């Protein structure tokens, strides 16, 4: 089985990485960590390429931390840049032939609002494969 784990600097990503690494070790699955450096067109017009570079640095740092966390599963890594993280995740999963996406959620509304973050909910709705959302 091929497992894709989208990551960001949040603690929910660390939970997803830990869960996916345990699954990969258990059955010998191939695990790939994906960091998305989100770009914002309006930030580019204000700050130039510096905004994108800072987002790439942040994503690379999160990717390094996740790789260290999942070292026993020997994960592959990918770093992509774009405007829509959910589309990038779904495209990577489909083009890479992944069987499962394991991801955390950063819902910001707490118990009274959305229980699933917007990126996670869009990936669940759009992905060609199964999606496991962990907390």
N, C-alpha and C positions, 0 to 999 in steps of 0.2 A: 504494500500500500504506500502511496505517496501522500505525505501530510504537509500542507502549507500553513505556516504560522505568521500572520501579519503582526508586526510589533511596532510599538511606540515607546516613549519613555515612561509610561505609566506602570503602576504596580499590577494592574489587570493584565498587562502583557506578560509580566513575569509569571503570573499564575498560568496563563495559557502555554507559555514555553515549558514550564515545569510539567504540566499535564501531557503535552504533546511528546516531550522527551521520554516520559515514562512509557507512553504508548509505543513509541518507536523502538525503545529498548526491548520491550516485552515481546513484540512480534517481528522485529527486524525491519520495520518500515523505514523508508527514506524520509527524512525531515528537512524542510527548507524554511529558513527564516526570511521574511520579506519586510523590509523597512521602506516606507513611502515618505519621501521628503515632499510635503505638500507645498505647492507654489500658489501664490495669490497675485493675479494680474495687477491689481491696484497697488500692491506693495512694490512690485517691480517698477511701476511708473514713478513711485516716490523715492525708492531707495536703490534702484538699479539691481544689478546682479548680486549685490551683497546680501539681499534678503534671501535669495535662493541658496546662496552658499551657506548661510547660517542654518537654514533648514536642512540642508544636506549634512552639515557637520553634526547637527542634533540627531538626525536619523542614523548616521554612521555610528555615533556614540551608543545609541540604543541598540543597534545591531551587534556591536561588540559585547555589550553587557549580556544580551540574550544568548549570544554564541558561547560565552563563558559559562552561563547558567546551564546550558544544554550540552556541554562538552562531551559527556558520555554517549550521547546519541549521534555524535559526529555530524552536526547539521551543515547543510550547504547554506549559502547566504545570497541574497539579492537586495540591491538598493535601487529603487526607481524614483523618479521625480515626475510630478504632475499635479493637475488641478483637482482631480477627483479620486481620493484614496479608494473609495469603494469600487470604482470602475477599474482602477489599476489592479486591485486585489483580485477581482473576478476575472479580468483578462489574463492575469498571470496564472491563476488556477486552471483556467480552461486551456490556454496555450501550453502549459506545462504538464497537462494530463494528470492533475492532482485528483485524488479520490476524496480528500477530506480537508476542510479548512478548520483550524482550531484557533479561536481568537477570544480575547477578553473584551469587556465592554466598559466604557467610561461614562455610563449614564450620569447626567448631571442634575437630574430632577429629584433624586432620592425616592422615597416611598410614595410620594404624592403624585409624581409625574411619570415620565417614560421610564420603563424598567430596562430598556435596551438602548445603548447609544445609537446615534443616527448612522454612523458608518457600519456598525454591526448589523443593524436592522436592514440596511440596504444590501449588505452582502448576503444576508439570509434570504432576502427576496430575489436577488439577481443571480446568485452563484449557480453554476451548472452541476455542482456536486454537493454533498452533504456538508453542513456547517455545524460545528460544536461551539457554542458560546459558553465560556466559563467565567465564574466569579470567584 
